[in-house]
Amino acid sequence: MARRNEFDLATERARRRQARVPSAIRAHYDRTNSRIIVGLNTDLDISFSPQLVEGLKNAKPPQLERIEITPSGFGLHFPKLDADIYLPALLQGIFGSRRWMAAQLGAAGGQSATPAKAKAARENGRLGGRPRKTPIGSTIPS
């Protein structure tokens, strides 16, 4: 159990963070533009596509209509999805866990079509496609 001075220190850290980091004071889903709009305590509104965020990527509009803001203003909760977003991370461009973000980047990179990639794929196809993998230590028949 935390001692009294630890609790007081944690409370003070939270107060300092709330003074310097923007927090949400309102949030809603804009069905017309398919965007989530968050009003910050700095008189600034931000919006983002739910398709960019882990936990919201495949959500349907009715699942996005109810958004709860945590008491600190640092969290957004989507009860119909049981999904949470940490606002300070979102403001830094972090849309999910490291693993999820890496998978998104890998998928995007694998889809990129450059003239060099298209040419290499055509040449590889003319040669019969990708060579078969052989187990390590086995010999290739000649």
Sequence and secondary structure as in RCSB ss.txt:
>XXXX:A:sequence
MARRNEFDLATERARRRQARVPSAIRAHYDRTNSRIIVGLNTDLDISFSPQLVEGLKNAKPPQLERIEITPSGFG
LHFPKLDADIYLPALLQGIFGSRRWMAAQLGAAGGQSATPAKAKAARENGRLGGRPRKTPIGSTIPS
>XXXX:A:secstr
   HHHHHHHHHHHHHHHHHS  EEEEEEETTTTEEEEEETTS EEEE GGGSTTTTT  HHHHS  EE TTSSE
EEETTTTEEEEHHHHHTT  S HHHHHHHHHHHHHH   HHHHHHHHHHHHTTSS     TT     
